[in-house]
Amino acid sequence: MIDGHTKLAGVMGWPVEHSRSPLMHNHWCRVNGVNGAYVPLPTRPEGFDQALRGLAAAGFQGVNVTIPHKEAAMLACDELTPTAKRAGAVNTICFVAGRIIGDCTDGTGFCDNLSAHDVAIAGRAMVLGAGGAARAVAAALLDRGCEVVIANRTLERAEALVEALGGGEAVAWYEWPSLLSGCSLLVNATSMGMGGKAGLDWDAALREAAPGLCVTDIVYTPRETPLLLAAQARGLRTVDGLGMLVHQARAGFRAWFGVDPQADRTTFDLLAASLRTDA
């Protein structure tokens, strides 16, 4: 029951009704006995800054931010964590003593998901895309000692990302399939595959893949994207994107509610059931 002591957090987006974060965080509040609530906060882009400062003034512990607010969130923060600066993105915000502090948990959540599946974070990783998610993932992999190759349909964006990160290698889009023989990890950090739309002949793209390649996708709607299905058909190991969603959320919950939630089977089953309902 919500009362005067309830700690509040939420997710700001436009639209935001698709977000699974309220389902996940409120589940964690229940199972951990936390007097807290996490709510969807549909926020128009033109009102984002005012809404963010209003939530801080109203006593919220913090918020997640999703599309289209991530760039605005960076500009609105009074302080950025080193991880947020490195990733060039903010997805998790804490309100502390009147200050708005921005963090990025996407890269850590991605790597934690790999570790949870016993995937070694080592060797050469091919990252597809050069947007915010790709930058967070590439930064996390570089910081863990991986060689990172970034492929993007616009080569200049991949080159700019490599320069910003201070490491990695940019390659033209047409080149990346031929380089998979030397890679241990392939990461789709684009929206290709969302909603089950292929966007590419993935089977053909994977023809040069090394037998030990692990293929992962940050998309989790559907959990088995066209890329993952093509990889499975070739006998390659795959990791879906739902775990990244869960693991990136843990840091925010810990900061807002003071409890480290578990990425357990119950959490995954709850989210998976909601995805099947929407399918």
N, C-alpha and C positions, 0 to 999 in steps of 0.2 A: 504494500500500500504506500502510495506517495504521501509524504508528510513534510513538515518543515525542515527535516534533517536529510531529505533525499538529495543525493548528489546527482547532478544532471550533466549529460553530455549528448552529442548528436552528430549527425552528418549533414553538411551543407552541400547542396547540389541543385541543378536546374536542367532536367527534372531529377527527382531523387527517389521516386516511388519504386524504382527497380532495385534499389540497394538492399543487400542482405545483411548489412551491418546492424540495423536495429534488431533483427531476429537473433543474431549471434551474440551481441553484447547483452541484451536482456536475458538471454538464456544463461550467460555467464553470471549475471547478477543473481539470478534465482539459485543456481547450483552452488554459488559461493556465499550465499546469505548476505549479499551486499544490498544496502539500502540505496539503490541507485536506479536510474532510468536513462535510456538512450533513445533519442527520438529523431525521426526524419525532419529536416529543416529545409523545405523548398525555398530557395533564395534566388531571386532574379539577379542577373549579373550587375545591373545598374545599382542595386541596393546592397551588394555584398559587404563592402567596407562598413557601412552603417550597421548592418545586421550583425557582423562579427563583433564589433565593439559593443553593441547592445547586449549580446549574449555574455560577454565578459562582465559588463556592468550588472547584469541580472544575476550573477552568481554561478553561471555554468563553470564546470571544471575544465571544459575544453571541447573541441570538435574535430571530426574528420572533415576534409574537404575533397570533393570529387568534381568531375567535369561539370561546368567549364571554369571552375574557380581556382585552379591550382596556381596559375600565374598571378592572379590577384591576391591570393593568400600570401605569396612570398613578399609582395610589395607592402602588404598590410601589417606584417609581423614587426614587432619591435626588436626581436632577436631571432637569429637562426642558429640551430645546432650545427656543429661541424659536418654532420651527416647530411643535413639539408643543404648546406652550402656546396658540399661535394656533389650531391645528386642534382643540384639546380632545381629542386622541386620541394614542395611542402604538401603532405597529406594528413599530418597529425598536428594539432595545435593544442597547447596548454595555456590556461590563463593563470598566471602566477603573480600575486601581489600587484595586480593592475597591469601587468605586462603580457603581451601576446607573443608566445614563444613557438616558433615553427620547427617541426622535425619532419624527416622523411623516413618511413619505416619500410618502404617497398623493397629496397635492396636487401635489407636484413631478412625480411619476410620471405623473399625469394630463396635466399641461401638456406634459411632455416627449413624451408620446405624440402629442398634437396637433401639436406642432412637427415631429415625425418624419414626419407626414402632410401637412406644409406647410399646416396650418390656422392662420390668423391668430388670435391670442388678443387679440381686441379687440371692441368693440361691446357689445351687450347679450346676456347669457347667461341662459337659463332653466334652473334647476336643480330637478329633481324629487326630493323627499325632504328630511328634516331630521335624519337620523341622523349617525353618525360619518363615513361616507364623504362624505355631502353637505357636512358642515361643512368637511372637509379640502379638497374640490374648490372650494367657494365661497370659502374663505379664499384659496386660491391664485389664483383668478380675480380677486378683488378686489385682491389685492396686485399684480397685473399690469395693473391699470387698467381692468378690465371693469366694466360695470354688471351687477349680479347680481340676478336675481329668483328668489325661492325659493317654490316651491309644495309644500304638504304636505297630506295628507288632514286632519290636525288643524292648523288655522290657528295655534293658540296655539304649537305647536312651531316653526313657521316664524318666527313673530314673535320667539320667544325666541332663535332662532338668529341672526336679524338683529341683535338687541340685543347678543348675545354677540360677534358679529363686528365690531360698530361700523360696519356698512355694509350696503347691499343693501336690498331691498324684499320684503316678504312678501305673498303673494296667496292667496286661497282656491283650493282645488283645482279647482273648477269653472271658474275664470277663466283658467287658464294657456293652454288651446288658443287662445283668442281673442286672446292677446297675442303669438303666434308671428310675426305679420306684422312685428313690430318687432325681432325677435331674429336674431342671427347664429349662435347656438349653442344647442342643446338637449341637456341632459345628464340621462340617467336614472341617478340615484344611489340608486335603490331596488332591491329584489330582484325587482321585477316583470320577468318575462322569463326568470328563472332556470329551467333545465330545459325551456325552450321554452314555458312557460305564458304566455299573453298577458297576463292580468290587466286588460286594458283594450282598448277598440276603438281601436287606434293609428291606423288609417287615418282614422277620423273625427276623431281628435284633431289630426291633421296637416293638416286641410283649409285652415286659415288660414296655413300656413307660408309664409314668404317663399321665393322660388326659390333664394336663396343660403344658406339655412339649412344648417348642418352638424349632423348628429344623431349623438350618441355615447352609448354605454351602458357602464357600468362592469362589467356582467355579461359573462363570457366563456364560460359554459357554458349554451347553445351560443354560438359566436362570432357567428352571425347570429341575434340575438334577434328576437322578433316586432316590436319597435319598429324595428329596423334594416331588416327585410324590408319593413315598411310604408313606411318612408322611401325605400328603394330603388325601390319600385314607383311612387313619386311623383317619381322622378328627383332626389331630394335626396342630397347627399353624406353618407356615413356613415363612422364610425370605430368599430371594435369595441373590446372591453375587454381583449383579450389584451395589447396593447401597454402598458397601464397596469400590469398585473402585472409585465411585464418591466422597465419603466423604474423602477418604485418599488423593485425589488429591487437595482438597481445600487448605490445608496448604501450599503446594508447590506453587500454583498459587498466593496465598496471599503474600508469601515471595518474589517471583520473579517479580510480576507485581503490587503489592501494592493495590490490590483490593480483597475483600472477595467474591468469586463467590457463587451464590445460587445453591443448589442442587434441582432445580425445575423440574416440569413436562417436560418442553421443553428439558432439558438436558437428562433426562431419555428416552424420546421418540426418540431423535436423536440416542442415543446409542442402544436402542432396535431395531430400524430400521436397523442399520448397522449389528447387530447380525442376524436378519432375512435374510438379503441379503446374508450373508456368509453360512447360514444353508443349 
